[in-house]
Amino acid sequence: MELIPLYLIYLFVVIAVCIRITMDTESPSKALAYIIVVVMFPLIGIIFYFSVGVNYRKKKLYGKKLIHDHKAFPELERQTAEYSKSELEFQRENLSYFFHWRYIQAREDYPAITIQLFC
């Protein structure tokens, strides 16, 4: 009975590591190779992946860059949010005009309405 919980823990760890491999590895062939190693040799494969497969230096540098950008460019973030909001409003207006136009075209008395609208 004690083997069942240990087997479930083992299975959970292997699945979690495989998910981490698929999320972190850019190349599908490298990801598949790491997954095969982890599934075939779980303990050795997990140790191998976390020691060789993860580029810790790249993650650390990228994290520092994000922190620096967040501190150095708060105005850029505000402008980006403002632009996104205005662009969303513009797209909504265009869609409402489009659907209104499609509604007018679908009516039976389409030419009479068009003449009234555009004259």
Secondary structure, DSSP 8 states (H G I E B T S, - for coil): --HHHHHHHHHHHHHHHHHHHHHH-SSHHHHHHHHHHHHHSHHHHHHHIIIIIS-HHHHHHHHHHHHHHHHH-HHHHHHHHHHHHHHHHHHHHHHHHHHHHHHHHHSTTHHHHHHHHH-
